[in-house]
Amino acid sequence: MGGALAGLERGFQQREIADAAYRYQMAVEEKREIVVGVNAFAADEELPTEILRIDPAAEREQVERVRALRERRDPQRAATAIQTLTTAAQEDRNLMPAILDCVRAEVTLGEIADALRGVYGEYTEAGLE
């Protein structure tokens, strides 16, 4: 795995993905690759685009649901499940059983993600830090 990690740190995979995306885009623009609705059979006029706007009332309701969930769940069970997940990640074990335990303990997706970020950190593209 050392080679894959070294390649990732040097940005090898990102360059390969970027190069492949560039080659594909050039093929589309040169019509060597046909994409219906983009470079073939495209509409003469652009269709209106609706922007998704979250209703503030719906946002408040969701925040309230999460707050209520955290109040009604067993806080010790949730904390134990999060700690078990964190330990599994630190020990490079299979995370799925620990994640399922978190879900059963009503740990939120955000809390699960926070625990994993605490161990693994967050990906930042080289040169953009």
TAZIZI-V600278 format. One record per backbone hydrogen bond with DSSP energy under -0.5 kcal/mol. NH is the residue of the N-H (numbers start at 1). CO is the residue of the C=O. If there is no record, write none. Layout:
NH,CO  NH,CO
//
This chain:
5,1  6,2  7,3  8,4  9,5  10,6  11,8  12,7  15,11  16,12  17,13  18,14  19,15  20,16  21,17  22,18  23,19  24,20  25,21  26,22  27,23  28,24  29,25  30,26  31,28  32,27  33,27  36,34  37,40  38,35  39,35  40,35  50,48  59,55  60,56  61,57  62,58  63,59  64,60  65,61  66,62  67,63  68,64  69,65  70,66  71,67  72,68  73,69  75,73  78,74  79,75  80,76  81,77  82,78  83,79  84,80  85,81  86,82  87,83  88,84  89,85  90,86  91,87  92,89  93,88  99,95  100,96  101,97  102,98  103,99  104,100  105,101  106,103  107,102  112,108  113,109  114,110  115,111  116,112  117,113  118,114  119,115  119,116  120,116  121,117  128,125
//
